Amino acid sequence: MRIFNRVLNIPINSVLIYLPLDEAKQLLASLEALKDNSNGFINFNGKDNNGNLTKELTVRIYSKENLDTFEEKIIKLIETGDLTN
């Protein structure tokens, strides 16, 4: 597993996600669909009380066969777990 903060452009090791039950069910359904599409990804978005997008969670499957579809820095992160070397 690799976790990457796109805003700060750094890998991170810990994330805590709080979801209401309806969003947890939506996320689970999205993950279920993803398991059958190894080249796909899901974008899961959180909304505020006015319906504006405020949070984003993207999950993508990686494998040796699809590494070339990622940015160079993400390939390095996947292969080494780090971006500093």
A tleap script that builds the chain and sets N, CA, C and O, in Angstrom:
source leaprc.protein.ff14SB
mol = sequence {
  NMET ARG ILE PHE ASN ARG VAL LEU ASN ILE
  PRO ILE ASN SER VAL LEU ILE TYR LEU PRO
  LEU ASP GLU ALA LYS GLN LEU LEU ALA SER
  LEU GLU ALA LEU LYS ASP ASN SER ASN GLY
  PHE ILE ASN PHE ASN GLY LYS ASP ASN ASN
  GLY ASN LEU THR LYS GLU LEU THR VAL ARG
  ILE TYR SER LYS GLU ASN LEU ASP THR PHE
  GLU GLU LYS ILE ILE LYS LEU ILE GLU THR
  GLY ASP LEU THR CASN
}
set mol.1.N position { 0.841 -1.167 0.000 }
set mol.1.CA position { 0.000 0.000 0.000 }
set mol.1.C position { 0.889 1.234 0.000 }
set mol.1.O position { 1.872 1.317 0.736 }
set mol.2.N position { 0.521 2.175 -0.833 }
set mol.2.CA position { 1.208 3.460 -0.862 }
set mol.2.C position { 0.160 4.551 -0.690 }
set mol.2.O position { -0.902 4.496 -1.309 }
set mol.3.N position { 0.456 5.539 0.145 }
set mol.3.CA position { -0.447 6.658 0.369 }
set mol.3.C position { 0.318 7.924 0.016 }
set mol.3.O position { 1.426 8.147 0.504 }
set mol.4.N position { -0.276 8.745 -0.830 }
set mol.4.CA position { 0.411 9.919 -1.358 }
set mol.4.C position { -0.469 11.152 -1.173 }
set mol.4.O position { -1.644 11.145 -1.539 }
set mol.5.N position { 0.105 12.205 -0.604 }
set mol.5.CA position { -0.584 13.477 -0.453 }
set mol.5.C position { -0.283 14.317 -1.689 }
set mol.5.O position { 0.835 14.807 -1.851 }
set mol.6.N position { -1.279 14.484 -2.563 }
set mol.6.CA position { -1.062 15.220 -3.814 }
set mol.6.C position { -0.879 16.707 -3.596 }
set mol.6.O position { -0.223 17.364 -4.404 }
set mol.7.N position { -1.434 17.258 -2.534 }
set mol.7.CA position { -1.296 18.691 -2.269 }
set mol.7.C position { 0.134 19.013 -1.835 }
set mol.7.O position { 0.743 19.954 -2.344 }
set mol.8.N position { 0.667 18.230 -0.893 }
set mol.8.CA position { 2.025 18.461 -0.400 }
set mol.8.C position { 3.087 17.737 -1.217 }
set mol.8.O position { 4.283 17.973 -1.047 }
set mol.9.N position { 2.633 16.838 -2.119 }
set mol.9.CA position { 3.538 16.084 -2.980 }
set mol.9.C position { 4.495 15.195 -2.187 }
set mol.9.O position { 5.684 15.114 -2.493 }
set mol.10.N position { 3.954 14.529 -1.160 }
set mol.10.CA position { 4.778 13.663 -0.319 }
set mol.10.C position { 4.024 12.370 0.008 }
set mol.10.O position { 2.795 12.358 0.073 }
set mol.11.N position { 4.776 11.284 0.212 }
set mol.11.CA position { 4.139 10.071 0.711 }
set mol.11.C position { 3.831 10.230 2.196 }
set mol.11.O position { 4.547 10.928 2.914 }
set mol.12.N position { 2.775 9.587 2.649 }
set mol.12.CA position { 2.437 9.590 4.069 }
set mol.12.C position { 2.178 8.162 4.515 }
set mol.12.O position { 1.887 7.296 3.690 }
set mol.13.N position { 2.280 7.911 5.799 }
set mol.13.CA position { 2.174 6.550 6.309 }
set mol.13.C position { 0.916 6.277 7.105 }
set mol.13.O position { 0.641 5.127 7.447 }
set mol.14.N position { 0.158 7.294 7.402 }
set mol.14.CA position { -1.010 7.078 8.246 }
set mol.14.C position { -2.146 8.008 7.829 }
set mol.14.O position { -1.940 9.200 7.599 }
set mol.15.N position { -3.334 7.447 7.737 }
set mol.15.CA position { -4.531 8.217 7.404 }
set mol.15.C position { -5.658 7.701 8.284 }
set mol.15.O position { -5.801 6.495 8.486 }
set mol.16.N position { -6.442 8.608 8.797 }
set mol.16.CA position { -7.636 8.262 9.565 }
set mol.16.C position { -8.820 8.887 8.843 }
set mol.16.O position { -8.861 10.102 8.649 }
set mol.17.N position { -9.780 8.063 8.444 }
set mol.17.CA position { -10.928 8.543 7.678 }
set mol.17.C position { -12.192 8.310 8.496 }
set mol.17.O position { -12.446 7.199 8.962 }
set mol.18.N position { -12.974 9.357 8.663 }
set mol.18.CA position { -14.258 9.266 9.363 }
set mol.18.C position { -15.365 9.361 8.326 }
set mol.18.O position { -15.394 10.304 7.536 }
set mol.19.N position { -16.280 8.390 8.320 }
set mol.19.CA position { -17.370 8.369 7.354 }
set mol.19.C position { -18.700 8.106 8.049 }
set mol.19.O position { -18.767 7.286 8.965 }
set mol.20.N position { -19.762 8.791 7.624 }
set mol.20.CA position { -21.084 8.372 8.078 }
set mol.20.C position { -21.434 7.060 7.363 }
set mol.20.O position { -20.836 6.731 6.338 }
set mol.21.N position { -22.379 6.333 7.894 }
set mol.21.CA position { -22.704 5.011 7.372 }
set mol.21.C position { -23.033 5.031 5.880 }
set mol.21.O position { -22.588 4.144 5.153 }
set mol.22.N position { -23.792 6.009 5.405 }
set mol.22.CA position { -24.150 6.035 3.987 }
set mol.22.C position { -22.923 6.196 3.096 }
set mol.22.O position { -22.857 5.578 2.033 }
set mol.23.N position { -21.953 7.007 3.500 }
set mol.23.CA position { -20.719 7.154 2.716 }
set mol.23.C position { -19.868 5.894 2.802 }
set mol.23.O position { -19.225 5.523 1.820 }
set mol.24.N position { -19.848 5.237 3.941 }
set mol.24.CA position { -19.100 3.981 4.073 }
set mol.24.C position { -19.664 2.932 3.114 }
set mol.24.O position { -18.910 2.182 2.495 }
set mol.25.N position { -20.980 2.883 2.996 }
set mol.25.CA position { -21.614 1.941 2.069 }
set mol.25.C position { -21.264 2.279 0.623 }
set mol.25.O position { -21.013 1.380 -0.180 }
set mol.26.N position { -21.245 3.568 0.286 }
set mol.26.CA position { -20.872 3.994 -1.066 }
set mol.26.C position { -19.425 3.617 -1.374 }
set mol.26.O position { -19.124 3.125 -2.461 }
set mol.27.N position { -18.533 3.850 -0.409 }
set mol.27.CA position { -17.128 3.515 -0.602 }
set mol.27.C position { -16.950 2.012 -0.779 }
set mol.27.O position { -16.198 1.575 -1.651 }
set mol.28.N position { -17.627 1.230 0.031 }
set mol.28.CA position { -17.536 -0.229 -0.072 }
set mol.28.C position { -18.007 -0.700 -1.445 }
set mol.28.O position { -17.362 -1.549 -2.060 }
set mol.29.N position { -19.113 -0.165 -1.928 }
set mol.29.CA position { -19.616 -0.544 -3.244 }
set mol.29.C position { -18.616 -0.169 -4.333 }
set mol.29.O position { -18.417 -0.935 -5.276 }
set mol.30.N position { -17.990 0.992 -4.216 }
set mol.30.CA position { -16.984 1.420 -5.196 }
set mol.30.C position { -15.775 0.495 -5.179 }
set mol.30.O position { -15.245 0.142 -6.232 }
set mol.31.N position { -15.339 0.104 -3.990 }
set mol.31.CA position { -14.203 -0.813 -3.877 }
set mol.31.C position { -14.545 -2.189 -4.443 }
set mol.31.O position { -13.704 -2.828 -5.076 }
set mol.32.N position { -15.769 -2.643 -4.219 }
set mol.32.CA position { -16.210 -3.926 -4.787 }
set mol.32.C position { -16.131 -3.887 -6.309 }
set mol.32.O position { -15.683 -4.853 -6.928 }
set mol.33.N position { -16.558 -2.788 -6.918 }
set mol.33.CA position { -16.496 -2.651 -8.369 }
set mol.33.C position { -15.053 -2.596 -8.851 }
set mol.33.O position { -14.743 -3.109 -9.926 }
set mol.34.N position { -14.180 -1.990 -8.083 }
set mol.34.CA position { -12.773 -1.846 -8.467 }
set mol.34.C position { -12.050 -3.183 -8.532 }
set mol.34.O position { -11.158 -3.360 -9.362 }
set mol.35.N position { -12.416 -4.122 -7.676 }
set mol.35.CA position { -11.694 -5.399 -7.645 }
set mol.35.C position { -11.794 -6.165 -8.957 }
set mol.35.O position { -10.968 -7.036 -9.230 }
set mol.36.N position { -12.799 -5.850 -9.772 }
set mol.36.CA position { -12.969 -6.518 -11.062 }
set mol.36.C position { -12.355 -5.740 -12.216 }
set mol.36.O position { -12.486 -6.146 -13.371 }
set mol.37.N position { -11.685 -4.627 -11.923 }
set mol.37.CA position { -11.084 -3.791 -12.955 }
set mol.37.C position { -9.681 -3.404 -12.506 }
set mol.37.O position { -9.485 -2.332 -11.934 }
set mol.38.N position { -8.718 -4.257 -12.760 }
set mol.38.CA position { -7.368 -4.065 -12.226 }
set mol.38.C position { -6.643 -2.867 -12.824 }
set mol.38.O position { -5.606 -2.470 -12.292 }
set mol.39.N position { -7.137 -2.277 -13.899 }
set mol.39.CA position { -6.522 -1.076 -14.466 }
set mol.39.C position { -7.305 0.172 -14.109 }
set mol.39.O position { -6.964 1.267 -14.559 }
set mol.40.N position { -8.336 0.025 -13.318 }
set mol.40.CA position { -9.204 1.144 -13.014 }
set mol.40.C position { -8.858 1.842 -11.716 }
set mol.40.O position { -7.866 1.527 -11.058 }
set mol.41.N position { -9.694 2.789 -11.369 }
set mol.41.CA position { -9.556 3.505 -10.115 }
set mol.41.C position { -10.932 4.009 -9.718 }
set mol.41.O position { -11.861 4.031 -10.525 }
set mol.42.N position { -11.043 4.412 -8.466 }
set mol.42.CA position { -12.262 5.058 -8.014 }
set mol.42.C position { -11.900 6.412 -7.446 }
set mol.42.O position { -10.828 6.598 -6.870 }
set mol.43.N position { -12.791 7.334 -7.615 }
set mol.43.CA position { -12.714 8.644 -6.976 }
set mol.43.C position { -13.903 8.722 -6.048 }
set mol.43.O position { -15.046 8.604 -6.491 }
set mol.44.N position { -13.657 8.915 -4.790 }
set mol.44.CA position { -14.715 8.991 -3.794 }
set mol.44.C position { -14.674 10.393 -3.225 }
set mol.44.O position { -13.654 10.813 -2.680 }
set mol.45.N position { -15.777 11.124 -3.346 }
set mol.45.CA position { -15.792 12.527 -2.967 }
set mol.45.C position { -16.708 12.783 -1.783 }
set mol.45.O position { -17.814 12.245 -1.715 }
set mol.46.N position { -16.248 13.603 -0.854 }
set mol.46.CA position { -17.065 14.052 0.261 }
set mol.46.C position { -17.648 15.416 -0.048 }
set mol.46.O position { -17.033 16.223 -0.745 }
set mol.47.N position { -18.835 15.670 0.473 }
set mol.47.CA position { -19.506 16.936 0.218 }
set mol.47.C position { -19.881 17.603 1.537 }
set mol.47.O position { -20.132 16.934 2.539 }
set mol.48.N position { -19.914 18.928 1.515 }
set mol.48.CA position { -20.371 19.657 2.699 }
set mol.48.C position { -21.899 19.709 2.716 }
set mol.48.O position { -22.546 19.113 1.855 }
set mol.49.N position { -22.474 20.407 3.675 }
set mol.49.CA position { -23.930 20.472 3.814 }
set mol.49.C position { -24.627 21.130 2.630 }
set mol.49.O position { -25.830 20.947 2.442 }
set mol.50.N position { -23.889 21.891 1.831 }
set mol.50.CA position { -24.457 22.543 0.649 }
set mol.50.C position { -24.243 21.732 -0.629 }
set mol.50.O position { -24.608 22.173 -1.718 }
set mol.51.N position { -23.646 20.541 -0.490 }
set mol.51.CA position { -23.404 19.699 -1.656 }
set mol.51.C position { -22.137 20.010 -2.409 }
set mol.51.O position { -21.913 19.457 -3.486 }
set mol.52.N position { -21.290 20.890 -1.868 }
set mol.52.CA position { -20.016 21.226 -2.520 }
set mol.52.C position { -18.975 20.166 -2.201 }
set mol.52.O position { -18.887 19.692 -1.069 }
set mol.53.N position { -18.185 19.795 -3.207 }
set mol.53.CA position { -17.120 18.824 -2.990 }
set mol.53.C position { -16.060 19.409 -2.074 }
set mol.53.O position { -15.567 20.511 -2.314 }
set mol.54.N position { -15.705 18.673 -1.019 }
set mol.54.CA position { -14.732 19.171 -0.057 }
set mol.54.C position { -13.588 18.189 0.202 }
set mol.54.O position { -12.516 18.588 0.657 }
set mol.55.N position { -13.814 16.923 -0.083 }
set mol.55.CA position { -12.806 15.893 0.178 }
set mol.55.C position { -12.728 14.971 -1.035 }
set mol.55.O position { -13.699 14.812 -1.774 }
set mol.56.N position { -11.557 14.365 -1.225 }
set mol.56.CA position { -11.394 13.425 -2.326 }
set mol.56.C position { -10.518 12.267 -1.875 }
set mol.56.O position { -9.464 12.465 -1.270 }
set mol.57.N position { -10.963 11.073 -2.174 }
set mol.57.CA position { -10.190 9.860 -1.933 }
set mol.57.C position { -10.130 9.108 -3.252 }
set mol.57.O position { -11.161 8.715 -3.798 }
set mol.58.N position { -8.934 8.911 -3.757 }
set mol.58.CA position { -8.750 8.158 -4.994 }
set mol.58.C position { -8.025 6.866 -4.652 }
set mol.58.O position { -7.015 6.877 -3.948 }
set mol.59.N position { -8.543 5.762 -5.149 }
set mol.59.CA position { -7.928 4.452 -4.948 }
set mol.59.C position { -7.676 3.863 -6.321 }
set mol.59.O position { -8.576 3.814 -7.159 }
set mol.60.N position { -6.450 3.417 -6.552 }
set mol.60.CA position { -6.085 2.825 -7.836 }
set mol.60.C position { -5.293 1.550 -7.604 }
set mol.60.O position { -4.455 1.481 -6.705 }
set mol.61.N position { -5.564 0.556 -8.411 }
set mol.61.CA position { -4.849 -0.719 -8.346 }
set mol.61.C position { -3.546 -0.583 -9.136 }
set mol.61.O position { -3.534 -0.038 -10.239 }
set mol.62.N position { -2.444 -1.088 -8.557 }
set mol.62.CA position { -1.205 -1.114 -9.334 }
set mol.62.C position { -0.670 -2.536 -9.389 }
set mol.62.O position { -0.903 -3.347 -8.493 }
set mol.63.N position { 0.052 -2.816 -10.467 }
set mol.63.CA position { 0.682 -4.119 -10.671 }
set mol.63.C position { 1.877 -3.918 -11.588 }
set mol.63.O position { 2.068 -2.834 -12.140 }
set mol.64.N position { 2.668 -4.944 -11.748 }
set mol.64.CA position { 3.808 -4.857 -12.665 }
set mol.64.C position { 3.340 -4.543 -14.086 }
set mol.64.O position { 4.036 -3.874 -14.850 }
set mol.65.N position { 2.152 -5.039 -14.424 }
set mol.65.CA position { 1.647 -4.875 -15.786 }
set mol.65.C position { 1.181 -3.452 -16.091 }
set mol.65.O position { 1.175 -3.060 -17.258 }
set mol.66.N position { 0.796 -2.671 -15.097 }
set mol.66.CA position { 0.294 -1.331 -15.404 }
set mol.66.C position { 1.139 -0.195 -14.829 }
set mol.66.O position { 0.717 0.961 -14.854 }
set mol.67.N position { 2.325 -0.511 -14.312 }
set mol.67.CA position { 3.174 0.537 -13.733 }
set mol.67.C position { 3.483 1.657 -14.719 }
set mol.67.O position { 3.606 2.816 -14.324 }
set mol.68.N position { 3.608 1.320 -15.990 }
set mol.68.CA position { 3.972 2.339 -16.977 }
set mol.68.C position { 2.864 3.369 -17.214 }
set mol.68.O position { 3.076 4.337 -17.945 }
set mol.69.N position { 1.704 3.182 -16.619 }
set mol.69.CA position { 0.612 4.148 -16.768 }
set mol.69.C position { 0.642 5.226 -15.685 }
set mol.69.O position { -0.185 6.139 -15.701 }
set mol.70.N position { 1.586 5.130 -14.747 }
set mol.70.CA position { 1.693 6.078 -13.644 }
set mol.70.C position { 2.782 7.113 -13.923 }
set mol.70.O position { 3.687 6.892 -14.727 }
set mol.71.N position { 2.666 8.256 -13.231 }
set mol.71.CA position { 3.733 9.264 -13.281 }
set mol.71.C position { 5.030 8.656 -12.735 }
set mol.71.O position { 4.996 7.724 -11.931 }
set mol.72.N position { 6.147 9.180 -13.170 }
set mol.72.CA position { 7.461 8.670 -12.753 }
set mol.72.C position { 7.627 8.682 -11.235 }
set mol.72.O position { 8.134 7.716 -10.664 }
set mol.73.N position { 7.203 9.769 -10.570 }
set mol.73.CA position { 7.363 9.836 -9.112 }
set mol.73.C position { 6.505 8.789 -8.411 }
set mol.73.O position { 6.897 8.268 -7.367 }
set mol.74.N position { 5.338 8.476 -8.972 }
set mol.74.CA position { 4.481 7.459 -8.363 }
set mol.74.C position { 5.070 6.072 -8.578 }
set mol.74.O position { 4.974 5.217 -7.698 }
set mol.75.N position { 5.672 5.841 -9.722 }
set mol.75.CA position { 6.362 4.566 -9.956 }
set mol.75.C position { 7.462 4.388 -8.921 }
set mol.75.O position { 7.606 3.312 -8.341 }
set mol.76.N position { 8.241 5.447 -8.687 }
set mol.76.CA position { 9.309 5.380 -7.685 }
set mol.76.C position { 8.729 5.093 -6.301 }
set mol.76.O position { 9.267 4.273 -5.558 }
set mol.77.N position { 7.640 5.763 -5.960 }
set mol.77.CA position { 6.998 5.524 -4.670 }
set mol.77.C position { 6.531 4.077 -4.544 }
set mol.77.O position { 6.732 3.448 -3.506 }
set mol.78.N position { 5.916 3.553 -5.587 }
set mol.78.CA position { 5.433 2.168 -5.572 }
set mol.78.C position { 6.603 1.204 -5.424 }
set mol.78.O position { 6.537 0.264 -4.631 }
set mol.79.N position { 7.653 1.426 -6.168 }
set mol.79.CA position { 8.792 0.493 -6.154 }
set mol.79.C position { 9.633 0.566 -4.900 }
set mol.79.O position { 10.155 -0.452 -4.444 }
set mol.80.N position { 9.776 1.774 -4.324 }
set mol.80.CA position { 10.703 1.928 -3.189 }
set mol.80.C position { 10.018 2.286 -1.876 }
set mol.80.O position { 10.594 2.115 -0.802 }
set mol.81.N position { 8.791 2.780 -1.968 }
set mol.81.CA position { 8.106 3.237 -0.755 }
set mol.81.C position { 8.531 4.621 -0.313 }
set mol.81.O position { 8.138 5.086 0.757 }
set mol.82.N position { 9.341 5.287 -1.141 }
set mol.82.CA position { 9.893 6.582 -0.757 }
set mol.82.C position { 10.112 7.433 -2.005 }
set mol.82.O position { 10.174 6.906 -3.115 }
set mol.83.N position { 10.226 8.729 -1.825 }
set mol.83.CA position { 10.542 9.629 -2.945 }
set mol.83.C position { 11.833 10.392 -2.728 }
set mol.83.O position { 12.226 11.183 -3.586 }
set mol.84.N position { 12.502 10.178 -1.607 }
set mol.84.CA position { 13.689 10.979 -1.293 }
set mol.84.C position { 14.968 10.465 -1.919 }
set mol.84.O position { 15.928 11.225 -2.047 }
set mol.85.N position { 15.015 9.223 -2.306 }
set mol.85.CA position { 16.263 8.669 -2.867 }
set mol.85.C position { 16.248 8.668 -4.360 }
set mol.85.O position { 17.216 8.238 -4.987 }
savepdb mol mol.pdb
quit
